[in-house]
Amino acid sequence: MPKMRAKSDLPSKPCLTCGRPFAWRKKWERDWDNVLYCSDRCRMQRGASQTTAERAK
């Protein structure tokens, strides 16, 4: 059985909506490059946050 890795050793990237970092998960193994949001909530709010950012400009 392979040795487990510490969560701090896993790759992470920032969420496009909230900006918080989120770590790699096993279920995202084949699709990690396309994962952009940390949660379903952020994914559903992506349009709302972009329009808010555009209004601020």
Beta strands, then each sheet from edge to edge (+ up, - down):
strand 1: 12-14
strand 2: 21-23
sheet 1: 1+ 2-
end
